[in-house]
Amino acid sequence: MSDSFECFKAYDVRGRIPDQLNEDIARRIGRAYAEVIRPGSVVVGHDIRLTSEAIKASLIEGLREQGVSVRDIGLCGTEEIYFATAHLGVGGGIAVTASHNPKDYNGMKFVREASKPISGDSGLADIRALAEANRFVAAASPGDLSLLSTQTAYIEHLLSYVDVAALKPLKIVCTAGNGGAGRVVDALEPHLPFELIKVHHEPDGHFPNGVPNPLLVENRAVTAERVVAEQADLGIAWDGDFDRCFFFDSAGHFIEGYYIVGLLAEAFLSRLGPQRIVYDPRLTWNTQDIARTAGGEPVLSKTGHAFIKERMREVDAVYGGEMSAHHYFRDFAYCDSGMIPWLLVTALMSRTGASMGELVAAREAEFPCSGEINREVEDPAALLAAVEARYSARALTVEKLDGLGMDFDNWRFNLRMSNTEPVVRLNVESRGDPALMTDKTEELLALIDA
């Protein structure tokens, strides 16, 4: 049994059960969170994994030992913890979840008051150090525990983003991947005019159809094929804790998250007028162009939910988006939601009469992109240095906020290292020239693979 606490990552806790994360470690994390954050009261909940209830029970035990009052909202998605923390005005929130990790993993995602993120440089490292040390003095009296539901308020909040009466009766394939999204889809369904075709809908921690992660190309076919078979207007798929959602058009084509960022930015700007839109450095030109054309201001942020949320708060942005399908909303405590985006997209389809494919076709043509390509390399830092040396003389701009970004006249790329593994991630885009984008992608991959 490991006590090295390698389950702590840059933004959260994720580890294999039981050697990297177990009930004893969970209890110690609860005690350490209580000591570092001093929240007074905390909302907790758990995802559909088979070990989540036991991990949550130990986490609650640790919190209560340090005098923290716990509000347990039960089975939920990560965004329901974000919502409940802000809605109830408590001092913090913890979701027991491992999102899209393999089924023998579990983890935790943390926020403090007002659902502000906790990451390595804002408390998570301190929580880890205290949990590892395991030296605590219990509170004079334990915190209380209560069970409650915030689902009614959460569903009402989700519906507030759209004019339900103006929605058209679309046919939508919904793929929950046996994760947690299905129960929220079921709660929304009576309020919406849609025909919902539910795929892998029932929550099942055994993941009989594979771990829910639609970023993996092999996991997309089930949604794409069902959209075509049902002649549906739209396909939506979620990851396990449904803080990300992914879209398919009526032909079953997967829509890169990059174009959804632009679509949602445009939706907010057209409705609210000039606003700030936060975006990440991996793919940028489409978002910049949409924001500026609509009178908004695009604001660059480092990749990662803690950075995006912090930047949004700094500039009071109405919306922030990452090409990885994380979408953040000011009115959702600046947090990411996998439910708000699909409601906004269906509202756009209803208002414009355009199909999903038509909504993004012009932008896909104007700024074709490679999508994110991952490669294992022995020395990522050396590779980035070699790529910079190769291209910097011809670059119009060189940006190092997050990895290495270079802009040229008609194409650009971003190459960044993974935080957790010897992998580099490449994104390439061009101005209206798919052949150039493909050529430059192959050129960079040849250098990476050499």
RASULCOR-V681880 format. One record per backbone hydrogen bond with DSSP energy under -1.0 kcal/mol. CO is the residue of the C=O (numbers start at 0). NH is the residue of the N-H. If there is no record, write none. Layout:
co:CO nh:NH
co:CO nh:NH
This chain:
co:4 nh:7
co:6 nh:13
co:9 nh:119
co:11 nh:8
co:12 nh:107
co:14 nh:105
co:15 nh:19
co:15 nh:20
co:18 nh:1
co:21 nh:25
co:22 nh:26
co:23 nh:27
co:24 nh:28
co:25 nh:29
co:26 nh:30
co:27 nh:31
co:28 nh:32
co:29 nh:33
co:30 nh:34
co:31 nh:35
co:32 nh:36
co:33 nh:37
co:38 nh:40
co:39 nh:68
co:40 nh:90
co:41 nh:70
co:42 nh:93
co:43 nh:72
co:44 nh:95
co:45 nh:75
co:48 nh:51
co:50 nh:54
co:51 nh:55
co:52 nh:56
co:53 nh:57
co:54 nh:58
co:55 nh:59
co:56 nh:60
co:57 nh:61
co:58 nh:62
co:59 nh:63
co:60 nh:64
co:61 nh:65
co:62 nh:67
co:63 nh:66
co:63 nh:142
co:64 nh:138
co:68 nh:41
co:69 nh:145
co:70 nh:43
co:71 nh:147
co:73 nh:45
co:76 nh:79
co:77 nh:81
co:78 nh:82
co:79 nh:83
co:80 nh:84
co:81 nh:85
co:82 nh:86
co:83 nh:87
co:84 nh:89
co:91 nh:42
co:92 nh:110
co:93 nh:44
co:94 nh:108
co:95 nh:46
co:97 nh:100
co:101 nh:104
co:103 nh:16
co:105 nh:14
co:106 nh:96
co:107 nh:12
co:108 nh:94
co:109 nh:117
co:110 nh:92
co:111 nh:114
co:112 nh:115
co:115 nh:111
co:118 nh:121
co:118 nh:123
co:122 nh:126
co:123 nh:127
co:124 nh:128
co:125 nh:129
co:126 nh:130
co:127 nh:131
co:128 nh:132
co:129 nh:133
co:143 nh:69
co:145 nh:71
co:149 nh:153
co:150 nh:154
co:151 nh:155
co:152 nh:156
co:153 nh:157
co:154 nh:158
co:157 nh:160
co:158 nh:161
co:161 nh:163
co:162 nh:165
co:163 nh:166
co:167 nh:169
co:169 nh:194
co:170 nh:232
co:170 nh:233
co:171 nh:196
co:172 nh:235
co:173 nh:198
co:174 nh:237
co:175 nh:178
co:177 nh:203
co:180 nh:184
co:181 nh:185
co:182 nh:186
co:183 nh:187
co:184 nh:188
co:187 nh:190
co:188 nh:191
co:194 nh:171
co:196 nh:173
co:198 nh:175
co:199 nh:177
co:203 nh:206
co:206 nh:209
co:210 nh:212
co:211 nh:239
co:212 nh:215
co:215 nh:218
co:216 nh:219
co:219 nh:223
co:220 nh:224
co:221 nh:225
co:222 nh:226
co:223 nh:227
co:224 nh:228
co:225 nh:229
co:226 nh:231
co:233 nh:172
co:234 nh:247
co:235 nh:174
co:236 nh:245
co:238 nh:241
co:239 nh:179
co:243 nh:238
co:245 nh:236
co:246 nh:254
co:247 nh:234
co:248 nh:251
co:252 nh:248
co:255 nh:258
co:256 nh:260
co:257 nh:261
co:258 nh:262
co:259 nh:263
co:260 nh:264
co:261 nh:265
co:262 nh:266
co:263 nh:267
co:264 nh:268
co:265 nh:269
co:266 nh:270
co:267 nh:271
co:268 nh:272
co:274 nh:296
co:275 nh:317
co:276 nh:298
co:277 nh:320
co:278 nh:300
co:283 nh:287
co:284 nh:288
co:285 nh:289
co:286 nh:290
co:287 nh:291
co:288 nh:292
co:289 nh:293
co:290 nh:295
co:291 nh:294
co:296 nh:276
co:298 nh:278
co:303 nh:307
co:304 nh:308
co:305 nh:309
co:306 nh:310
co:307 nh:311
co:308 nh:312
co:309 nh:313
co:310 nh:314
co:311 nh:315
co:311 nh:316
co:317 nh:329
co:318 nh:277
co:319 nh:327
co:321 nh:324
co:325 nh:321
co:326 nh:336
co:327 nh:319
co:328 nh:331
co:328 nh:333
co:331 nh:334
co:334 nh:328
co:338 nh:342
co:339 nh:343
co:340 nh:344
co:341 nh:345
co:342 nh:346
co:343 nh:347
co:344 nh:348
co:345 nh:349
co:346 nh:350
co:347 nh:351
co:348 nh:352
co:354 nh:358
co:355 nh:359
co:356 nh:360
co:359 nh:363
co:360 nh:364
co:361 nh:365
co:362 nh:366
co:365 nh:431
co:367 nh:429
co:372 nh:425
co:374 nh:423
co:378 nh:382
co:379 nh:383
co:380 nh:384
co:381 nh:385
co:382 nh:386
co:383 nh:387
co:384 nh:388
co:385 nh:389
co:386 nh:390
co:387 nh:391
co:390 nh:393
co:396 nh:406
co:398 nh:404
co:403 nh:414
co:404 nh:398
co:405 nh:412
co:406 nh:395
co:406 nh:396
co:409 nh:430
co:410 nh:407
co:411 nh:428
co:412 nh:405
co:413 nh:426
co:414 nh:403
co:415 nh:424
co:420 nh:422
co:421 nh:376
co:422 nh:417
co:423 nh:374
co:424 nh:415
co:425 nh:372
co:426 nh:413
co:427 nh:369
co:428 nh:411
co:429 nh:431
co:432 nh:436
co:433 nh:437
co:434 nh:438
co:435 nh:439
co:436 nh:440
co:437 nh:441
co:438 nh:442
co:439 nh:443
co:440 nh:444
co:441 nh:445
co:442 nh:446
co:443 nh:447
co:444 nh:448
